[in-house]
Amino acid sequence: MTTLTEIVLPEITEPDGLLVRHRPVPAPGPREALVEVLATGISFAEQSMLRGRYPGQPAFPFVPGYDLVGVVTAVGPGADRQLIGRRVAAATKTGGWTTHALVDARDLVPVPDGLDPAAVETVVVNGITAWQMLHRESRVKAGQTILVHGASGGVGTTLVQLARQAGIRVIGTAAARHHDALRALGVEPVDYHDPDLGGTVRRLAPEGVNAVFDHLGVASFRRSFALLAPGGTLVAYGTGAGAQLTDTNNQVLAFIAIVGRLALWSSTSSRRALFYNFWAGKHARPGRSRQQRAADLTAVLALLAEGTIAAQIAARFPLADAADAMTFAKTQSVRGKVILEP
């Protein structure tokens, strides 16, 4: 194939403003691999980018797509030629919503044979995020208790499964219609519309929880921090309920303010509060950061391949229907991840 199809975000817009563009397939440059994309997906990051609210997003126009799964069809100078023909996954931050993507070959992670690309896509960025927050940031141990906000979402459904696999008790907030599915994953569900949510969690864990994973914003962070047991950790990883600004620079300043507030809470308490950054170390220690992401994704993919965790696919859409997929993801309280399949 000499022509690719990609989805372009031209400006701040609603989903129906996304453009479908065709252009020649590019040749990979030094250390690059050309990947024929088999699956990519929609996350909160793309929804924020649509509104110009994602810190560090590129200037418009650009191709969204935080991660992808595909097959390497060509490599450039300096890249391992043995990658050609291999199924791989990669976190890209942008550029994944396409039939063919140029990716730094060093960022590619091998995918075990026999796995559905859409299933793998559910645990690329989501799996790395969940694994690192659970095992690298909170360091929760078997027998302890955690609270996961948005337990039915893309990160949430992966996180709760990893926690249960590690012998950790999980309390998870979600809409009531998702509670049966969460119970099937071993989660003790709490309705996130509960006006006394904090009291309900406290009754389930009278001594406090050992970690909270929260992406809802400052008001929720404050409540979550109060629910921690001594020595517990709040891992914030988004501001989903509180992103009201439309200017990207202001979003950066708001993010810095949140990180400062969490650091202040930690300095005056026996409990910890931190903000998880997926790309931490990308510039200061890129080699180590890349190696950790690869190791963590490999561990998650092994659990997926052996059936210890299960992919949570909310819906599948053709790539060309990205606008409809985005509308679905934006307007529905979906369980799992919305997948785009070129």
N, C-alpha and C positions, 0 to 999 in steps of 0.2 A: 504494500500500500504506500502510495506516495503523498497522500493527503491526509491530514489529521482533522479531527473535529474537537473543538474546545469551547468551554463556556466562559464568557468574558463578563466581568463586573465592570461596567463602564463608568459608574458614578454612584453616589448615594441614591438608592432606588428601592422600590419594592421588588419582590421576586420576579414579577412579570417584566421588569426592566433588564433582566439578564439577556445577554446576546449569545446566539450560536454562531461560531465563526469557523471557517474552513481555511486551511493554509497548508503549504508544503511541509512534510515531515522534515525536521532539521537533522543534520548530522551531529553526532556527539563530539564535543570538544575534548580537550585534555582532561583526563580523569573522570569523564562523564560516561554515563550509560544511557542508552535509549531504551525506555521501558514501554512495551505495549500494555496499556492499563486494562486490567480485567475487572477491577472494582475500586471505587473510591467512595467517599461518603460525606455526610453533612454533620457538622458539629456546631456547638454554640459559637465557635470562632467565626465561621462563615456568616452566621446570622448577625453577629456584631459587625463584621466587615461590611455587610450590606448597608449598615447605618453609619459607616465611617467611625465606629467606636472601638475598634480593636487596636490596642497599643502596638505601634510598630508595623501596621499593615502598609503595603506598598502604595505608591501613588496610583490613582486611577489612570487608565484602565488596567486591569490585571485579571489573571485566571485564578480563581479561588481553588481550594482543595488541600486540606491539611495533611492528608496521607493517602497512600495508594497501595494496591497489590497488583502485580503484573508479571510479565515475562521479559527478560532482557533480550533485545533483538540485535543490538550493536553496541560497541564500546569505542571510546576515543583513545588517543595516545595516553599511555601511562595507566590505563585501567586493565584489570585482569580479564583476558579474553575467555577464560574459563567460565565467566559469568554468562556468556551468551547461551541462551536456551534455558537458563535457570529461572525458576519462579522466586520472586523476591517481594519484600514489603519495604516501605520507606515512609518516614515522616518528612513532609516537605514544607509545611506551613502554608505555602501557596503553590499553585500549579498542578494540582492533582486532578482537576475536573477536565480531563482531556483523554483522547484515545491513545496518545503517545506523549510521554514526558521525558525530558532530559533531567537526570538526577545525578548528583555527585555519587560516583560508584562506591565511595567509602561509606555512604549512608545506607546501602542496601543490606537487608537481612534476609538470609535464606528462609524459604517457607517449606515446611515439611510436605512431602508428597501426600496426595489424597484429600487434602483439605479444600473445601469450597472457598474460592477467593472472597466471596461476600462474607463468609464466616470469619475469615482471617481479618478482613477489613474492620470488623467490629472491635478487634483487640489490638490494633496498631497503636495509634496515639492513646486510645482509651486504656489499652493494656499497659503500656509503658507508664502512663500517668498513675493508674491504680497501683501498679506494682511499686513504683518509687515512693508514692505517698505512704503506702502501707508499710513497706519493708525498709526504705531508706530514710524516710522523714519521721514517721511516728514511732517506728520500732516497737509496735505492739506485740505482745507474746501470747502464745496459746493459753486459753483460759480467761483472758481479759475480755473486756466489753468495749465495743465501739458504736458510735452513732454516725450513720451515713445519711446526709440530706440528699434528696433526689435519688433515692436508691433504685428507682425504676429507669433512670436515664442511661445514656451510653456508658459514661464512666461508672455510674453507680452500680449497674448490673454486673459489671466486670469486677469492681472492687469488692462487692459483697461475696461474690463467689471465691475470690482469692482469699478473703478473710476466713470464710467458712472452711476452705481447704486447709488453712493454717491452724484450725482449731479455735478460732476467735468467735465470740458471741457477737451477733450483729443486730442492732436496732436500726430500722431504716424508715425514713419519712417518704411518703408518696401519696398520690391520690388514692382514694379508697378502692377504685376499680382495679388497681394494680396489686392489691394486698394479697390475693390468693396466689398470684404468680410469685410474689416475693416470699410467701410462706414456703412455696415449693423449692425455693433456693435456700431455705433455712434461715430466713430473716424474720425478726419480730417486727411487724409493720406498725407504723403510727401515721395517722392521717395528718398531712401537712397543713390542713385547714383547721386543725384542732386549736381553738382559742387558748387552751392551756397546754400547748405542746410541751413547754418546758416542764410543767408539773407532771405530765404523763410520762415523759422520759425519766424524770426523777423517781417516779413510783416504780418503774421497771428496773432502775439502777440506783437504789437509795444512796450508795456510797459514791456515786458519780461514775462517769464513763472514762475509759483510759485514753480515748482519742475521739475527736469529732472531725469529719470531713465535710466541709461546708463551702458551697459556691454561690451563696445567695446574697452576699453583701454585708455591710457593716452592722446593721441592726441584728441580723441573724448571727454574725460572728460574736457579738457581745453576749447574746443568749447562750450560744454554744460554749463559749469560754467559761461561763458560770456553771455549766453542767459537768465540767471536767472534775475528775478525782484529783487529789494532790499528786503531782508528778505527771499529770496527763498532758496531752498535746492537742491543740487545735491546728488543723491543717486547712487553711483557706486556699482555694484554688480558682476563684472566679468572683465576679460581682454581678451575677445574673439578675438579681432582683433590684439592684440599685443603680444600674447604668442609665442615668437620665441625660447625660451630656451628649452632644452631637459632634463636638470638636475633638479630633484625635489628640491634639496636644494637651487639651484639658484632661483627657482620659489618662494620659501619662502622668500628669501631675496628681490626679486623683489616686492612681495606683501607688505612687510614691507615698502619698499621705496615708493610705491604708497600711502599707508595709511599716511605716513609722509608728502607727498606732498599735499594731500587733507587737512590735518590738517593745513599746512602752509597757503594754500589759505584761509581757514576759519578764520585764525587769523588776516588776513590783509584785511578783507572785511566785509560788512554787510550781505553777503550771507554765507551759510553753505555748506560744502562738506564733505561727510562721505562715508565709505565703509561698506556696509551691509554684515554681516557674519551670515549665517544661524545658525551656531553652537555657536554663541556668548553666553557666560555664561554656556556652557555645563560643564565646569570643576569648574569655580569659584562659580556658583550658579545653580547647576544642577536641583534642584527641581523647582525653579522659571522658568528656561528656558523651562523645560519639560511642565509645566503647561501653559505657554504662547503659546507654539506650539499647544498643545491640544485645548486650547480655540479658537485659531485663525483658526485652521483647522475645528473645529466644526462649527464656524460661516460661513466659506466658503461652507461646505457641506450642511448647511441649505439653503443657497442661491441656490445651485445646485438642491437640492431636490424640492424646490418650483418653479424652472424654471426661477428664476431671472437672473442667469447666465447659460450659456450653455457650455458643454464640447467641446473642440476643439481637435478632434482626427485626426492626420495627416495620420496615417496608422496603421493597425494591422498586427502583424506577430506572428507565433507560436514561443514559447521560443526557440525551437531547431534551428530556423532560425535566431538567434540573429546576426550572421555575416552579413546576407543579410539586416537585419533591420538596423544595424549600418552603413553599406555602404549607404543605402538609406538616413538615417539621416545625414550622413557626406557629401554626395555629392549633396543633394537637399536642396533648400531653402524651407523648409516645413512649413506649417501653422498648428500650434498646436503641439501636442506631439505624438511621435511614441510609440506604445504600444506593449508589448510582453505578450502573453497569454499562460501560461503553459497548 
